[in-house]
Amino acid sequence: MNLDALWQRNRKFILGVLGAVLGFFILLWLLTSGPVGRQDAAGRSLAKAMGDLRSPMFGDAQEREAQARLETLRARNADFAAKALPPVRAEYRLPAGKAPAQYYIELTGGLRQDLVSWALRNNCEVDGSLGLPPVSPTQAPQVERVLRGLDVVERVVRLAVASGAIRVEKIAIAERGRRSTGGRPAQLDLTPVQLEVVFEGRSPTPFLRAMFAESTAGRPLGLSGLEVAAPNPRKRERRLLLEFAVGVLPAAPAEGAQP
């Protein structure tokens, strides 16, 4: 067959068919690249993503393994906390069925009188405020925070008096805890507790040993800062500046709760 002759006879028809095919593909490209086409493509991608999310990505074995690792980490976390955070004794926890403000007033009023009087009988003056805020807290979270700090204050005061301290002063329990470090949320709501212990004519070493013995016995005080000031030769005093970090682990989220 003579292609040249065929082209000459059907040139207009062939060009018309090629032009129609080319126009079809151009139109199709315009439709798929325009807003409508992009919307359709996004809809298909979203439908695919939703389908992938509905399909199980991990099997039962992987889920059990992850749960076991989570329980192990929780146990280790609790163990570290028990070795570092001061334990809260029962009397410094809010009892069920009693108003937080009422319990706070009853406990702190009795403790102030008993502890300060006991220290005076043992030749030690104790800051009568015990570091409590001037205005009594009324809400349960604030009451719990102050009582946790007061628990540590009482323990430290008794150790100081038993070790021969002559004064425990400048006691302060922070009403607001530390909630962030380095711009990131903190995992613990830590409340700083500060105080100064003064000894006259004797070494503070027995007191320091008593504090460290509490930690080794599983009753840590949460000591976070210690400064032994230079001795005062005129008064024959040695002053210790102490800071404690008091807190509790956050409650574990319930199963299935949203983060």
Residue pairs with C-beta under 8 A, 6 or more apart in sequence:
7 14
31 37
32 40
32 41
58 66
74 252
77 249
78 249
81 248
81 249
82 218
83 215
83 218
83 220
84 220
84 222
85 188
85 220
85 222
85 245
85 246
85 247
85 248
85 249
86 148
86 151
86 152
86 155
86 219
86 220
86 221
86 222
86 244
86 246
87 219
87 220
88 147
88 148
88 151
88 248
89 151
91 107
92 107
92 147
92 148
92 150
92 151
93 144
93 147
94 100
94 103
94 140
94 143
94 144
94 147
95 103
100 137
100 138
100 139
100 140
100 143
100 144
101 136
101 137
101 138
101 143
103 143
104 136
104 137
104 143
104 146
104 147
105 136
107 147
108 130
108 132
108 136
108 150
111 130
111 150
111 154
112 128
112 130
115 126
115 130
115 154
115 157
115 158
116 126
116 128
116 130
118 161
119 125
119 126
119 157
119 161
119 168
120 126
122 161
122 162
123 166
124 160
124 161
124 165
124 166
124 167
124 168
125 166
125 167
125 168
125 169
126 157
126 161
126 167
126 168
126 169
126 171
127 168
127 169
127 170
127 171
127 195
129 171
130 150
130 153
130 154
130 157
130 171
130 173
131 149
131 150
131 153
131 171
131 172
131 173
131 193
131 194
131 195
132 146
132 150
132 173
133 146
133 173
133 175
137 143
137 145
137 146
137 175
142 175
145 175
145 177
145 189
145 191
145 246
146 173
146 175
146 191
148 191
148 246
148 247
148 248
149 173
149 174
149 191
149 193
149 244
149 246
150 173
151 246
152 193
152 221
152 222
152 244
152 246
153 171
153 173
153 193
153 195
155 214
155 219
155 221
156 168
156 195
156 197
156 211
156 221
156 242
156 244
157 168
159 207
159 210
159 211
159 214
160 168
160 197
160 207
161 168
162 210
163 199
163 204
163 206
163 207
163 210
164 199
164 202
164 206
164 207
165 197
165 198
165 199
165 207
166 198
166 199
166 200
166 237
167 196
167 197
167 198
168 195
168 196
168 197
168 198
169 195
169 196
169 198
170 194
170 195
170 196
171 193
171 194
171 195
172 192
172 193
172 194
172 195
173 191
173 193
174 191
174 192
174 193
176 191
177 189
177 190
177 191
177 247
178 186
178 189
178 190
178 191
178 192
178 245
179 185
179 186
179 189
180 186
187 250
188 247
188 248
188 249
188 250
189 247
189 248
189 250
190 245
190 246
190 247
191 245
191 246
191 247
192 224
192 243
192 244
192 245
192 246
193 222
193 243
193 244
193 245
193 246
194 241
194 242
194 243
194 244
195 242
196 239
196 240
196 241
196 242
197 204
197 207
197 239
197 240
197 242
198 237
198 238
198 239
198 240
199 207
199 237
199 238
199 239
199 240
200 235
200 236
200 237
200 238
201 236
202 238
203 238
204 228
204 238
204 240
207 240
208 226
208 240
211 221
211 223
214 220
214 221
215 221
215 223
221 244
222 244
222 245
222 246
222 247
223 242
223 243
223 244
224 243
224 244
224 245
225 241
225 242
225 243
226 240
226 241
226 242
226 243
227 240
227 241
228 238
228 239
228 240
228 241
229 238
229 239
229 240
229 241
231 237
231 238
232 238
232 239
253 259
